[in-house]
Amino acid sequence: MSRRTVEPDKPEIPILNNCLTFVFARVVVAARATGRRVAAASFSVASQRKMAEHAATRVHDGAAESPESKQALGDGEDPGQGAGGTQPHDEEQDSALSTATVCLVIGMAGSGKSTFVQQFALHEEDAARESPYLVNLDPAVASDIPGVNLDIRDTVKYKEVMEKYKLGPNGAILTCLNLFCTKIDQVLNLVEARAKDQQVTQEELAPAYVVVDTPGQIEAFTWSASGTVITESFASSFPTVVLYVVDIPRCCENALTFSSNMLHACSIMYKMKLPMVIVFNKCDVQSASKPLGWMRDYEQFDTAISESSTYVASFARSMALVLHEFYKNIDTVELSAMTGDGFDELTEAIDRATTQYYDTYVPMLEASRKARQEAEAARREHDLAKALRDISVEEQAEKGKARERKDGDHHLQGHIRLEQEDDPAEEERLLEELKAALVLKQRSSGGASSLGK
């Protein structure tokens, strides 16, 4: 007896394909990057760095203001537009906006990212500075996040996506990010609107930091098309820094775990091409002196790795030489998201990474945009030359056809002229000559037959 397989009813998922999401959202990013949103388009790198350093040292003298109300990105008009249309462009407000540093908080599940983000906001408020603009990109968070300004859960419902599209936990998180990144332009507009609302007088300041909390499933953000779109969107509009949070107790279990964690951090930095600060969290549970010593002294790491004789240890020992160069360009901070210790050193490290952004990423962005413009100009020139060649071939073909039609007309006119020039008398004479020849032939054939007889 044959067994029949029933396929589950799976509705089509809109814009789930990574390629489609990437192409759609990159169009939005390119549109913003060619306009006034590119950080280096309006003023020089030196002036940007000066404003960034100035913004990091300013102190807010007013009371802490309440977080703005959450807004669903799917509803309402563009915050950058009023009821009467687009608002006039203000260069000073855009310059102030560019001083806010975006901090992408990335780390393994359980490393304490959410607690770190909340403690970061409390630290800035306790230091009498402007509260950071908090963005949550983890759709699977079950509890409320205090002080969050922009939450992906207000736009996309994680459990509804999982049930509607028959997805697992990781697939639902990736789908939520894919759907959310198609509205990244509105996300940037909301951050810009917050800065414009506070830029009323010279005493009122824009947020110094925009802290973005990413999903605990680290690969769902760092290795997906939607994560690339979100990262490049922020990086093309604001100075952006990656904060890689490391769990000290788990990282210090052995040198192999530490090496694999650092390899992951290295791959993320070279993929995103952004300045990175490695944040060793939970120093209240265990000190980070051991991993910091491994980073600074290869001999200490080699001694620790020699305790294991597996092939993985041999691989880690070889990779340590490569990571040693990686450690030279990385800032490290030891802190506790629970007690708040070490956040002063964190802000200093973020300021140094922001300067590195202006020194490294902005020139790279300008070079990339220039190369893209040159490639586009070359493509247009090639298309124009090809079109001109096609037009020339078509013109030659038309000339040949016209020449053939002209020769055909001359030949036809010659036949018509010959027919018109024929003389009826001449035709009658030729006909009489033909008849006489036939009669003569008949007579000669008759005489020859009589002789034979």
C-alpha positions as CSV (number, residue, x, y, z in Angstrom):
1,M,0.0,0.0,0.0
2,S,1.5,3.3,-1.0
3,R,2.0,6.0,1.6
4,R,0.8,9.5,0.8
5,T,2.9,12.4,2.2
6,V,1.0,15.5,3.1
7,E,3.0,18.7,2.7
8,P,2.3,21.4,5.4
9,D,0.7,24.6,4.3
10,K,3.5,27.1,4.0
11,P,2.5,30.6,2.9
12,E,4.9,32.6,0.9
13,I,7.2,34.6,3.1
14,P,7.6,38.2,1.9
15,I,11.2,39.3,1.3
16,L,12.7,36.4,3.2
17,N,15.3,35.6,0.6
18,N,18.6,37.1,1.7
19,C,19.5,38.2,-1.8
20,L,16.2,40.0,-2.2
21,T,16.4,41.7,1.2
22,F,20.0,42.7,0.6
23,V,19.3,44.2,-2.8
24,F,16.2,46.0,-1.6
25,A,17.7,47.5,1.4
26,R,21.0,48.3,-0.3
27,V,19.1,50.6,-2.6
28,V,17.9,52.5,0.4
29,V,21.4,52.7,1.8
30,A,22.8,53.8,-1.5
31,A,20.2,56.5,-1.8
32,R,21.1,57.9,1.6
33,A,24.8,57.5,1.0
34,T,24.7,59.7,-2.1
35,G,22.8,62.4,-0.2
36,R,23.4,64.4,2.9
37,R,23.6,61.4,5.2
38,V,27.2,60.4,4.4
39,A,29.3,61.6,7.3
40,A,32.2,62.8,5.2
41,A,30.2,64.5,2.5
42,S,29.5,67.9,4.1
43,F,32.7,68.6,6.1
44,S,36.3,67.5,6.4
45,V,37.6,64.6,8.5
46,A,39.5,67.0,10.7
47,S,36.3,69.0,11.6
48,Q,34.4,65.8,12.2
49,R,37.0,64.5,14.6
50,K,37.0,67.8,16.4
51,M,33.3,67.8,16.9
52,A,33.3,64.2,18.0
53,E,35.9,65.0,20.7
54,H,34.0,68.0,21.7
55,A,30.7,66.1,22.0
56,A,32.3,63.4,24.1
57,T,33.4,66.0,26.7
58,R,30.3,68.2,26.9
59,V,28.1,67.9,30.0
60,H,24.4,68.2,30.0
61,D,23.2,70.7,32.7
62,G,19.5,69.9,32.6
63,A,17.4,67.1,34.2
64,A,17.3,63.7,32.7
65,E,14.5,63.6,30.2
66,S,12.1,60.7,29.8
67,P,12.6,58.2,27.0
68,E,10.6,59.0,23.9
69,S,7.6,56.9,23.1
70,K,8.0,53.8,21.0
71,Q,6.9,54.0,17.4
72,A,6.0,51.3,15.0
73,L,7.9,51.7,11.8
74,G,5.1,50.5,9.7
75,D,2.7,53.3,10.6
76,G,2.8,57.0,10.5
77,E,4.5,59.5,8.2
78,D,8.2,59.9,7.9
79,P,9.6,61.7,11.0
80,G,11.8,63.8,8.7
81,Q,8.7,65.2,7.0
82,G,5.9,67.4,8.3
83,A,2.3,67.7,7.2
84,G,3.2,70.1,4.5
85,G,6.0,68.0,3.0
86,T,9.8,67.8,3.4
87,Q,11.3,70.2,6.0
88,P,14.1,72.5,4.9
89,H,17.6,71.1,5.2
90,D,19.6,72.3,8.2
91,E,23.4,71.7,7.9
92,E,24.1,72.5,11.6
93,Q,21.6,69.9,12.7
94,D,23.2,67.3,10.4
95,S,26.7,68.2,11.8
96,A,25.4,67.7,15.3
97,L,23.9,64.4,14.4
98,S,27.1,63.1,13.0
99,T,28.8,63.4,16.4
100,A,26.6,60.6,17.9
101,T,28.6,57.4,17.9
102,V,26.7,54.2,17.1
103,C,27.8,51.3,19.4
104,L,26.9,47.9,17.9
105,V,26.8,45.5,20.9
106,I,27.7,42.0,19.7
107,G,28.5,38.9,21.7
108,M,27.8,35.3,22.4
109,A,24.5,34.3,24.0
110,G,24.7,34.7,27.8
111,S,27.6,37.1,27.7
112,G,25.5,39.8,29.3
113,K,24.8,42.2,26.4
114,S,21.3,43.3,27.5
115,T,22.5,44.0,31.1
116,F,25.5,45.8,29.7
117,V,23.3,48.1,27.6
118,Q,21.1,49.0,30.5
119,Q,24.1,49.6,32.8
120,F,25.6,51.8,30.1
121,A,22.5,54.0,30.0
122,L,22.5,54.3,33.8
123,H,26.2,55.2,33.8
124,E,25.7,58.1,31.4
125,E,22.8,59.4,33.4
126,D,24.7,59.1,36.7
127,A,27.6,61.0,35.0
128,A,25.1,63.9,34.2
129,R,25.6,63.3,30.5
130,E,22.9,62.8,27.9
131,S,21.2,59.4,28.0
132,P,22.2,57.2,25.1
133,Y,19.7,56.4,22.4
134,L,18.8,52.7,22.9
135,V,17.9,50.4,20.0
136,N,16.9,46.8,20.5
137,L,17.3,44.4,17.6
138,D,16.6,41.2,19.5
139,P,13.0,40.2,18.7
140,A,13.1,37.2,21.0
141,V,13.4,39.2,24.3
142,A,10.6,38.1,26.6
143,S,10.7,40.9,29.2
144,D,10.4,44.6,28.8
145,I,13.6,46.6,28.3
146,P,13.7,49.8,30.5
147,G,14.6,53.0,28.7
148,V,14.6,51.6,25.2
149,N,13.9,54.2,22.5
150,L,13.4,52.0,19.4
151,D,12.4,48.3,19.7
152,I,12.1,45.8,16.8
153,R,9.3,44.1,18.8
154,D,7.1,47.1,18.1
155,T,7.3,46.4,14.4
156,V,7.7,42.6,14.1
157,K,6.2,40.0,16.4
158,Y,8.6,37.1,16.9
159,K,6.1,34.4,17.9
160,E,3.7,35.4,15.1
161,V,6.4,35.2,12.5
162,M,7.4,31.7,13.9
163,E,3.8,30.4,13.7
164,K,2.8,32.1,10.5
165,Y,5.8,31.0,8.4
166,K,6.4,27.6,10.2
167,L,9.9,28.6,11.3
168,G,12.2,27.6,14.1
169,P,13.6,30.0,16.7
170,N,16.7,31.0,14.7
171,G,14.8,31.2,11.4
172,A,12.2,33.4,13.0
173,I,14.9,35.8,14.4
174,L,16.5,36.0,11.0
175,T,13.2,36.6,9.3
176,C,12.4,39.4,11.8
177,L,15.7,41.1,11.0
178,N,15.1,40.7,7.3
179,L,11.7,42.4,7.5
180,F,13.0,45.1,9.9
181,C,16.0,46.0,7.7
182,T,13.7,46.9,4.8
183,K,12.6,49.9,7.0
184,I,16.2,50.9,7.9
185,D,15.7,54.3,6.3
186,Q,12.9,55.0,8.8
187,V,15.1,53.8,11.6
188,L,17.8,56.3,10.7
189,N,15.1,59.0,10.4
190,L,14.0,58.3,13.9
191,V,17.5,58.7,15.3
192,E,17.8,61.9,13.3
193,A,14.5,63.2,14.6
194,R,15.7,62.6,18.2
195,A,18.8,64.7,17.5
196,K,16.8,67.5,15.9
197,D,14.3,67.6,18.8
198,Q,17.1,68.2,21.3
199,Q,19.1,70.6,19.1
200,V,17.0,73.6,20.2
201,T,19.6,75.7,21.8
202,Q,23.4,75.5,22.1
203,E,23.1,74.3,25.7
204,E,20.9,71.3,24.7
205,L,22.9,68.4,23.3
206,A,22.2,65.4,21.1
207,P,22.8,61.9,22.5
208,A,26.5,61.1,22.5
209,Y,25.9,57.4,21.9
210,V,23.4,55.3,20.0
211,V,23.6,51.8,21.6
212,V,22.3,49.0,19.5
213,D,21.6,45.6,21.2
214,T,21.9,42.7,18.7
215,P,20.4,39.2,19.0
216,G,22.1,36.6,21.2
217,Q,22.3,34.3,18.2
218,I,25.4,36.1,17.0
219,E,25.5,34.5,13.5
220,A,22.0,35.7,12.8
221,F,23.2,39.3,12.8
222,T,26.9,39.2,11.8
223,W,26.7,36.7,8.9
224,S,23.3,37.6,7.4
225,A,22.4,40.0,4.6
226,S,20.1,41.9,7.0
227,G,22.9,42.4,9.5
228,T,25.2,43.7,6.8
229,V,22.5,46.2,5.6
230,I,21.9,47.4,9.1
231,T,25.6,47.8,9.9
232,E,26.4,49.6,6.7
233,S,23.4,51.9,7.1
234,F,24.6,53.1,10.5
235,A,28.2,53.2,9.4
236,S,27.4,55.3,6.3
237,S,25.5,57.9,8.5
238,F,27.2,57.9,11.9
239,P,30.6,57.0,13.3
240,T,30.1,53.4,14.3
241,V,32.1,51.2,16.7
242,V,31.7,47.4,17.4
243,L,31.6,46.5,21.1
244,Y,32.4,42.7,21.3
245,V,31.2,41.5,24.8
246,V,33.1,38.5,26.2
247,D,32.0,36.4,29.2
248,I,35.1,36.2,31.4
249,P,34.3,33.0,33.3
250,R,33.6,31.1,30.2
251,C,36.4,32.7,28.2
252,C,39.0,31.9,30.9
253,E,38.1,28.2,31.2
254,N,41.1,27.3,29.1
255,A,43.3,28.8,26.4
256,L,41.4,26.9,23.7
257,T,38.1,28.6,24.5
258,F,39.8,32.0,24.7
259,S,41.4,31.4,21.3
260,S,38.2,30.4,19.6
261,N,36.4,33.5,21.0
262,M,39.1,35.8,19.8
263,L,39.1,34.2,16.3
264,H,35.4,34.9,16.2
265,A,36.0,38.5,17.2
266,C,38.7,38.8,14.5
267,S,36.5,37.5,11.8
268,I,33.7,39.9,12.7
269,M,36.0,42.9,12.7
270,Y,37.5,42.1,9.3
271,K,34.0,41.4,7.9
272,M,32.5,44.7,9.1
273,K,35.7,46.7,8.7
274,L,34.8,48.8,11.7
275,P,36.8,49.8,14.8
276,M,36.3,47.2,17.6
277,V,36.5,47.3,21.4
278,I,36.7,44.0,23.2
279,V,34.6,44.3,26.4
280,F,35.5,41.7,29.1
281,N,32.3,41.5,31.1
282,K,31.6,40.0,34.6
283,C,34.8,41.1,36.2
284,D,32.9,41.0,39.5
285,V,32.8,37.2,39.2
286,Q,36.3,36.7,37.9
287,S,39.2,38.9,36.9
288,A,40.2,39.3,33.3
289,S,43.9,39.4,34.1
290,K,44.4,35.9,32.6
291,P,43.0,36.6,29.1
292,L,44.6,40.1,29.1
293,G,47.9,38.4,29.9
294,W,47.4,36.0,27.0
295,M,46.8,38.8,24.7
296,R,49.8,40.8,25.7
297,D,52.3,38.0,26.1
298,Y,52.5,35.1,23.7
299,E,54.7,33.1,26.0
300,Q,51.9,33.0,28.7
301,F,49.5,31.8,26.1
302,D,51.9,29.2,24.8
303,T,52.5,27.9,28.3
304,A,48.7,27.6,28.9
305,I,48.1,25.9,25.6
306,S,50.9,23.4,26.2
307,E,48.8,21.7,28.9
308,S,46.7,20.2,26.0
309,S,48.2,17.8,23.5
310,T,45.3,17.6,21.0
311,Y,45.4,18.7,17.4
312,V,43.2,21.6,18.4
313,A,45.9,22.9,20.7
314,S,48.4,22.7,17.8
315,F,46.0,24.7,15.6
316,A,45.4,27.3,18.4
317,R,49.2,27.7,18.9
318,S,49.6,28.4,15.2
319,M,46.7,30.9,15.1
320,A,48.0,32.7,18.2
321,L,50.8,34.2,16.1
322,V,48.2,35.6,13.7
323,L,46.0,36.9,16.5
324,H,49.0,38.5,18.1
325,E,48.9,41.1,15.3
326,F,45.2,41.4,15.8
327,Y,45.6,42.2,19.5
328,K,47.9,45.2,18.7
329,N,45.1,47.1,17.0
330,I,42.3,46.2,19.5
331,D,41.3,48.2,22.5
332,T,40.2,46.1,25.6
333,V,38.2,47.1,28.6
334,E,37.4,45.1,31.8
335,L,34.1,45.9,33.4
336,S,31.1,44.6,35.2
337,A,27.6,45.1,33.8
338,M,26.2,44.3,37.2
339,T,28.1,46.7,39.4
340,G,28.9,49.3,36.8
341,D,32.7,49.2,37.4
342,G,34.9,50.0,34.4
343,F,32.4,52.1,32.3
344,D,34.6,55.2,32.5
345,E,37.3,53.3,30.7
346,L,34.7,52.1,28.2
347,T,33.7,55.6,27.2
348,E,37.4,56.5,26.7
349,A,37.9,53.4,24.6
350,I,34.8,54.3,22.5
351,D,36.2,57.9,21.9
352,R,39.5,56.4,20.7
353,A,37.6,54.0,18.4
354,T,35.6,56.9,17.1
355,T,38.8,58.8,16.1
356,Q,39.9,55.6,14.4
357,Y,36.7,55.5,12.5
358,Y,37.4,59.0,11.1
359,D,41.0,58.1,10.3
360,T,40.2,54.7,8.6
361,Y,36.6,54.1,7.7
362,V,35.7,57.6,6.3
363,P,38.6,57.6,3.8
364,M,37.7,54.0,2.9
365,L,34.0,55.0,2.4
366,E,35.1,57.9,0.2
367,A,37.4,55.6,-1.8
368,S,34.6,53.1,-2.2
369,R,32.1,55.7,-3.3
370,K,34.6,57.2,-5.8
371,A,35.3,53.7,-7.2
372,R,31.6,53.1,-7.5
373,Q,31.1,56.4,-9.3
374,E,34.0,55.7,-11.7
375,A,32.7,52.2,-12.4
376,E,29.3,53.7,-13.1
377,A,30.8,56.3,-15.4
378,A,32.8,53.6,-17.2
379,R,29.7,51.4,-17.6
380,R,27.7,54.3,-19.0
381,E,30.5,55.2,-21.4
382,H,30.6,51.5,-22.5
383,D,26.9,51.4,-23.0
384,L,27.0,54.6,-25.0
385,A,29.8,53.3,-27.3
386,K,27.9,50.1,-27.8
387,A,24.7,52.0,-28.6
388,L,26.6,54.1,-31.2
389,R,28.1,51.0,-32.8
390,D,24.6,49.5,-33.0
391,I,23.3,52.6,-34.6
392,S,26.2,52.7,-37.1
393,V,25.5,49.0,-38.1
394,E,21.8,49.7,-38.5
395,E,22.5,52.8,-40.6
396,Q,24.8,50.7,-42.9
397,A,22.2,48.0,-43.2
398,E,19.6,50.6,-44.1
399,K,21.9,52.1,-46.7
400,G,22.5,48.7,-48.3
401,K,18.7,48.0,-48.4
402,A,18.1,51.3,-50.0
403,R,20.8,50.7,-52.6
404,E,19.2,47.3,-53.4
405,R,15.8,48.9,-53.7
406,K,17.3,51.6,-56.0
407,D,19.0,49.0,-58.3
408,G,15.8,47.0,-58.5
409,D,13.9,50.1,-59.5
410,H,16.4,50.9,-62.2
411,H,16.2,47.3,-63.6
412,L,12.4,47.4,-63.6
413,Q,12.4,50.7,-65.3
414,G,14.8,49.3,-68.1
415,H,12.4,46.4,-68.8
416,I,9.5,48.8,-69.0
417,R,11.4,51.1,-71.3
418,L,12.4,48.2,-73.7
419,E,8.8,47.1,-73.8
420,Q,7.7,50.6,-74.6
421,E,10.3,50.9,-77.4
422,D,9.3,47.7,-79.4
423,D,8.1,48.5,-83.0
424,P,4.9,46.6,-84.2
425,A,6.1,46.6,-87.9
426,E,9.4,45.0,-86.9
427,E,7.6,42.3,-85.0
428,E,5.4,41.7,-88.1
429,R,8.5,41.4,-90.3
430,L,10.2,39.0,-88.0
431,L,7.1,36.9,-87.9
432,E,6.9,36.7,-91.7
433,E,10.6,35.7,-91.9
434,L,9.9,32.9,-89.4
435,K,7.0,31.6,-91.4
436,A,9.1,31.6,-94.7
437,A,11.9,29.7,-93.0
438,L,9.4,27.1,-91.8
439,V,7.9,26.6,-95.3
440,L,11.4,26.3,-96.8
441,K,12.3,23.7,-94.3
442,Q,9.1,21.7,-95.1
443,R,9.8,21.7,-98.8
444,S,13.4,20.6,-98.4
445,S,12.4,17.7,-96.2
446,G,9.7,16.7,-98.8
447,G,12.2,16.7,-101.7
448,A,14.6,14.5,-99.8
449,S,11.9,11.9,-99.1
450,S,11.0,11.6,-102.9
451,L,14.6,11.0,-103.9
452,G,14.8,8.2,-101.4
453,K,11.8,6.5,-102.9
